[in-house]
Amino acid sequence: MKRRDFITLLGGAAAAWPHFSFAQRNDKVRRVGVLANEPWPPLFGLRDGLGELGYIEKQNLDLVYRFAEGQSGRYAALAEDLVRLPVDVIVTWGTPASLAAKEASSVVPIIMTSGDPIAVGLVPGLAYPGGNVTGFSTQANDLEGKRLELIKELLPGFSRVVVFSNPTNPYCVVAVNSARDAAEVLHVQLDVLEIAFEGELESAFQTLSRERPDAILLVADPFLASQQIRIAEFLVQHRLPSIYTYREQVLAGGLLSYATNYYELFRRAAVLVDKILKGSHAR
C-alpha cells in the first residue's frame, strides 16, 4: 500500500511565543530535544530537514535524544531532563511523549505529533493551539474506518477484528472508539487486546492463537511500533491478516498499512524548529 499524507499543521505556523532561553544565550549552537519511545527511523527526517536548512550537528546544532524504551512511565522524567538541560525546543513522537513534554514546561516550545491532539488535551484547537505547543495532527483516528474497509475488501468473509491497543496511551482510547464506530457500520465484531508492555504480548499471542479472528488492527502507538518485528512474525506465522498505522510495520513483515508519511512529518517539523529558533511569531 502506497504511503499517504494525512498531516495537519497546527495553526499554520509556529505559535506566538515570546523569546526564550535560547535567545538569551551567547553560544551559537542550538539544542533541540527529541522525546520518543525509541530511535525510530522516521525521526531521521528531523535531522535531514534541519540539515537542509543549514544546521549541522556538532557545529551549530545539538540534537539531544531521550527514549522511553517501551516504558511509558519514563516519559515524565525524560521530559523534565530535557527542560533542565535546557533545550531550545522539544520535538516529540506520539501522544504520551507530547503530554509529558507539555506537563514538564509551559515555556519551552514543543513541536508535537499526535493522532488527535484536541481529544487528548494537548491543544484546545487546531487553528489556534495556544500555549507553548504546536506541531502536527496525523488525523490517525479518522482513518481507522478506512483501514477496516480495506481489510473487508481483501477478505470478503471478514466479520471479526481484534484491535491491539496500549491502555497507557490516551490516544489509543480515541482510536479504538473510532474503530468501534466503523466496525458497527461495517457489521463487524470488534474486540480489543490491551498491551502496555512486552510481557503482555505473549498473552495476546495466546489469545489470538486460541480465538483466530479474521484480522488484526494495530492503532498508532509508539510502544506497539517498537514491537513490530515480534508482532509481524507471529501474525505471518499464524496466517492472521493485519493492517497497521505505520509503514515501518509493513517493512518489518506486516501485511498492509494505510498511514501518514512520518519521515516527511519530521522533516517538516524541522521547518517549525527553524522558525522558532529564529524567533518567528504566528500571524
C-alpha positions as CSV (number, residue, x, y, z in Angstrom):
1,M,0.0,0.0,0.0
2,K,1.4,3.3,-1.0
3,R,2.2,5.8,1.8
4,R,-0.3,8.6,2.2
5,D,-0.1,12.0,3.8
6,F,-2.6,12.8,6.5
7,I,-0.9,15.7,8.2
8,T,-2.4,18.9,9.6
9,L,-0.1,21.7,10.7
10,L,-1.5,23.3,13.8
11,G,-2.1,27.0,13.5
12,G,-0.4,27.1,10.1
13,A,2.8,28.4,11.6
14,A,4.9,28.5,14.8
15,A,2.9,29.6,17.8
16,A,3.1,33.2,19.1
17,W,5.7,32.6,21.7
18,P,8.0,35.3,23.2
19,H,11.8,34.9,23.1
20,F,13.0,32.1,25.2
21,S,16.2,30.9,26.8
22,F,18.0,30.3,23.5
23,A,17.6,34.0,22.7
24,Q,19.4,34.9,25.9
25,R,22.4,32.5,25.4
26,N,25.5,33.7,23.7
27,D,26.5,30.3,22.2
28,K,25.8,29.6,18.5
29,V,24.8,26.0,19.0
30,R,21.1,25.4,19.1
31,R,20.0,22.5,21.3
32,V,16.9,20.5,20.1
33,G,15.5,17.8,22.3
34,V,13.8,14.8,20.9
35,L,11.4,12.8,23.1
36,A,10.3,9.4,21.7
37,N,10.0,5.8,22.5
38,E,13.0,4.6,20.5
39,P,15.4,5.6,17.7
40,W,12.6,5.2,15.1
41,P,13.9,5.6,11.5
42,P,11.4,8.3,10.5
43,L,12.9,10.5,13.2
44,F,15.9,11.0,10.8
45,G,13.5,13.2,8.9
46,L,14.1,15.9,11.6
47,R,17.9,15.7,11.3
48,D,17.7,15.7,7.5
49,G,15.3,18.6,7.4
50,L,17.4,20.7,9.7
51,G,20.4,19.8,7.6
52,E,18.6,21.2,4.5
53,L,18.1,24.4,6.5
54,G,21.8,24.8,7.3
55,Y,22.0,23.2,10.7
56,I,25.0,20.8,11.1
57,E,25.4,18.6,14.2
58,K,28.4,19.4,16.3
59,Q,28.7,22.7,14.6
60,N,25.6,24.8,15.2
61,L,23.2,22.0,16.2
62,D,23.0,19.6,19.2
63,L,20.3,17.0,18.9
64,V,19.6,15.5,22.3
65,Y,17.6,12.3,22.3
66,R,15.7,10.8,25.2
67,F,14.0,7.4,24.7
68,A,11.4,5.7,26.9
69,E,12.3,2.3,25.6
70,G,8.8,0.9,26.0
71,Q,8.2,2.2,29.5
72,S,5.6,4.9,29.3
73,G,6.2,5.9,32.9
74,R,9.7,7.2,32.0
75,Y,8.4,10.0,29.7
76,A,7.8,12.4,32.5
77,A,11.3,12.2,33.9
78,L,12.9,12.3,30.4
79,A,10.9,15.4,29.5
80,E,11.9,17.1,32.7
81,D,15.5,16.2,32.0
82,L,15.3,17.9,28.6
83,V,13.8,21.0,30.2
84,R,16.6,21.2,32.8
85,L,19.5,21.0,30.3
86,P,18.0,23.2,28.9
87,V,16.9,22.6,25.3
88,D,15.6,25.4,23.0
89,V,12.8,23.3,21.5
90,I,11.4,19.8,22.2
91,V,10.2,17.6,19.3
92,T,8.0,14.7,20.3
93,W,6.8,11.5,18.7
94,G,3.4,10.4,19.9
95,T,0.8,11.4,22.4
96,P,2.4,10.1,25.6
97,A,5.7,11.9,24.9
98,S,3.8,15.1,23.9
99,L,1.7,15.1,27.0
100,A,4.8,14.6,29.2
101,A,6.6,17.5,27.5
102,K,3.6,19.8,27.9
103,E,3.5,18.8,31.6
104,A,7.2,19.4,32.1
105,S,7.2,23.0,30.8
106,S,4.8,25.8,29.8
107,V,7.7,27.8,28.5
108,V,9.9,25.6,26.3
109,P,8.4,25.4,22.7
110,I,7.1,21.9,22.0
111,I,6.5,20.6,18.4
112,M,4.4,17.6,18.9
113,T,2.8,14.8,16.9
114,S,-0.5,13.2,17.8
115,G,-3.3,11.4,16.1
116,D,-5.9,13.7,17.8
117,P,-4.3,16.5,19.8
118,I,-7.6,18.0,20.7
119,A,-9.2,14.9,22.1
120,V,-6.2,14.1,24.3
121,G,-5.9,17.6,25.7
122,L,-2.7,18.8,24.0
123,V,-4.3,21.8,22.4
124,P,-7.7,23.5,22.5
125,G,-7.9,23.8,18.7
126,L,-6.1,23.1,15.5
127,A,-6.3,26.7,14.1
128,Y,-5.2,28.3,17.4
129,P,-3.3,25.8,19.5
130,G,-2.2,28.5,22.0
131,G,0.3,28.0,24.8
132,N,3.7,26.6,24.0
133,V,2.5,23.6,22.0
134,T,2.3,23.4,18.2
135,G,3.0,20.7,15.7
136,F,1.1,18.2,13.7
137,S,-2.1,16.2,13.9
138,T,-1.8,13.0,11.9
139,Q,-5.6,12.6,11.9
140,A,-4.9,8.9,12.5
141,N,-8.2,8.1,14.3
142,D,-10.2,9.3,11.3
143,L,-8.5,6.6,9.3
144,E,-9.5,3.5,11.4
145,G,-12.7,3.2,9.4
146,K,-10.8,3.2,6.1
147,R,-8.4,0.6,7.4
148,L,-11.3,-1.7,8.3
149,E,-12.8,-1.0,4.9
150,L,-9.5,-2.1,3.2
151,I,-9.4,-5.3,5.2
152,K,-13.0,-6.0,4.2
153,E,-12.2,-5.5,0.5
154,L,-9.4,-8.1,0.8
155,L,-11.4,-10.5,2.9
156,P,-14.9,-10.9,1.7
157,G,-15.9,-13.1,4.7
158,F,-14.4,-10.6,7.2
159,S,-16.7,-10.5,10.3
160,R,-14.4,-10.1,13.3
161,V,-11.4,-8.0,14.0
162,V,-9.1,-7.7,17.1
163,V,-7.5,-4.4,17.8
164,F,-4.2,-4.1,19.6
165,S,-4.2,-1.1,21.9
166,N,-2.0,0.4,24.5
167,P,-4.1,1.5,27.6
168,T,-1.3,3.8,28.8
169,N,-1.7,5.9,25.7
170,P,-4.7,8.3,25.8
171,Y,-4.8,8.5,22.0
172,C,-5.4,4.7,21.8
173,V,-8.8,5.2,23.6
174,V,-9.7,7.7,20.9
175,A,-8.6,5.4,18.1
176,V,-10.4,2.4,19.5
177,N,-13.6,4.3,19.8
178,S,-13.3,5.4,16.2
179,A,-12.7,1.8,15.1
180,R,-15.8,0.7,17.1
181,D,-17.9,3.2,15.2
182,A,-16.6,2.0,11.9
183,A,-17.0,-1.7,12.8
184,E,-20.6,-1.1,13.7
185,V,-21.2,0.5,10.2
186,L,-19.5,-2.4,8.5
187,H,-21.3,-5.0,10.7
188,V,-18.0,-6.4,12.0
189,Q,-17.4,-7.6,15.6
190,L,-14.6,-5.8,17.2
191,D,-12.6,-6.9,20.3
192,V,-9.7,-5.2,22.0
193,L,-6.4,-6.7,23.3
194,E,-4.7,-4.2,25.6
195,I,-0.9,-4.4,25.6
196,A,1.1,-2.0,27.7
197,F,4.5,-3.8,28.0
198,E,6.4,-6.6,26.4
199,G,5.3,-9.2,29.0
200,E,1.6,-8.8,27.8
201,L,2.5,-9.6,24.2
202,E,2.8,-13.4,24.8
203,S,-0.6,-13.4,26.5
204,A,-2.1,-11.6,23.5
205,F,-0.5,-14.1,21.1
206,Q,-2.0,-17.0,23.0
207,T,-5.4,-15.3,22.8
208,L,-5.1,-14.9,19.0
209,S,-4.0,-18.5,18.6
210,R,-7.0,-19.7,20.5
211,E,-9.7,-17.4,19.1
212,R,-8.4,-17.0,15.5
213,P,-10.1,-13.7,14.5
214,D,-10.4,-12.7,10.8
215,A,-7.9,-9.8,11.0
216,I,-5.8,-7.7,13.4
217,L,-5.8,-3.9,13.5
218,L,-2.9,-2.1,15.3
219,V,-3.7,1.5,16.2
220,A,-1.0,4.2,16.3
221,D,1.2,3.8,19.4
222,P,5.0,4.1,19.8
223,F,5.3,1.1,22.1
224,L,3.4,-1.2,19.8
225,A,5.5,0.1,16.9
226,S,8.6,-0.8,18.9
227,Q,7.4,-4.4,19.0
228,Q,6.6,-4.5,15.3
229,I,9.0,-7.4,14.4
230,R,7.7,-9.7,17.1
231,I,4.1,-8.9,16.2
232,A,4.6,-9.2,12.4
233,E,6.5,-12.5,12.7
234,F,3.7,-14.0,14.9
235,L,0.9,-12.9,12.6
236,V,2.6,-14.1,9.5
237,Q,3.4,-17.4,11.1
238,H,-0.2,-17.9,12.1
239,R,-1.6,-16.6,8.9
240,L,-3.5,-13.8,10.5
241,P,-4.1,-10.8,8.2
242,S,-3.3,-7.4,9.7
243,I,-3.3,-3.7,8.9
244,Y,-1.1,-1.1,10.5
245,T,-0.8,2.6,11.1
246,Y,3.0,2.8,10.3
247,R,4.7,2.0,7.1
248,E,7.7,0.6,9.0
249,Q,5.4,-2.1,10.5
250,V,4.9,-3.5,6.9
251,L,8.7,-3.3,6.3
252,A,9.1,-5.4,9.4
253,G,6.9,-8.1,7.8
254,G,3.3,-6.9,8.3
255,L,0.7,-7.3,5.6
256,L,-0.8,-3.8,4.9
257,S,-0.6,-0.2,6.1
258,Y,-2.7,2.9,5.4
259,A,-0.6,5.6,7.0
260,T,0.9,9.0,7.4
261,N,4.4,9.5,5.9
262,Y,6.2,10.1,9.3
263,Y,9.6,10.7,7.8
264,E,8.1,13.6,5.9
265,L,6.3,14.8,9.0
266,F,9.5,15.1,11.0
267,R,11.3,16.7,8.0
268,R,8.5,19.3,8.0
269,A,8.9,19.6,11.8
270,A,12.4,20.9,11.1
271,V,10.9,24.0,9.4
272,L,9.0,24.8,12.6
273,V,12.1,24.3,14.6
274,D,13.9,26.7,12.4
275,K,11.2,29.3,12.7
276,I,11.1,29.1,16.4
277,L,14.9,29.3,16.7
278,K,14.8,32.5,14.6
279,G,12.0,34.0,16.8
280,S,9.1,33.7,14.4
281,H,5.6,34.6,15.6
282,A,2.3,33.5,14.4
283,R,0.0,35.7,12.4
